[in-house]
Amino acid sequence: MPHEGTGFGDSGGSSISGLSGPLVVALLAGCENNVRRIFLSARDAGADLARISVELIEPALGQIGEMWVRREISIAEEHLATSLVTRTIGLVIDPAKPRRAGAPRIVLACLSGEFHELGLRIISEVAREAGWEPEELGANVPRAALTAFLGQRPPQAVGLSISLPGHIPECSETIRLCRKAAPGAKILVGGRIFRADPDLGSLLDADFVVPDVVSLRDWLRTSRRALSRRPASPMPAKLPLPGGLSPRPRGR
């Protein structure tokens, strides 16, 4: 039975980590049908997208990335694996789940110079399942464009994706300007660098450094319930977006 709030399961249910090895094989073989079957098996076991990301997608792509570093596979094979995951994650999203009226908004963006969009795509759908309205701006978002967007359409939260330790200074400055543009918004940062070195989060003035997608899902649920208990306040009218910037359309 699906649990409220996720569409397909919760943090409980059967373990799906044993599917990670078969997923690596299917991705390297370029077999989309097998990738689809594995994702559907995980969904049928009661896992939601957050658990599938933590228990299947991250370990599989991490192993494939290590194989590329050791030159056991080519960059083309690594890119194919990411593409297959991107195309098939829609299988674990509940298409019938209604949007909540007045859902809090979260703006999601990769920092300037960051081009890994898959995590942002997954987080966007996890946020939607947690009762938020995500606006996914994609990869390599210029700092000025992001802060102008926030100033015209202040959200309740901002999520920034970072994958390279060398971008910590850029992230710190972006957070500072985001707070100035949208003073009431909570600032979240996440990325694989914080799993490798959790102490890096202490260098940033963020409200929440995301250790993994399941923790993010839980934070979003708790924060949505807290926001729903506050007195309603009128949202600003939607204005034309600055610099031709527009939220990324939802892919299915």
Secondary structure, DSSP 8 states (H G I E B T S, - for coil): ---TTTSS-BS-SS--GGGHHHHHHHHHHT-HHHHHHHHHHHHHTTB-HHHHIIIIIHHHHHHHHHHHHTTSS-HHHHHHHHHHHHHHGGGGS-TT----TT--EEEEEE-TT----HHHHHHHHHHHHTT-EEEE--SS--HHHHHHHHHHS--SEEEEE---GGGHHHHHHHHHHHHHHSTT-EEEEE-HHHHH-GGGGGGS--SEEES-HHHHHHHHHHHHHHHHTS-----------GGG--------
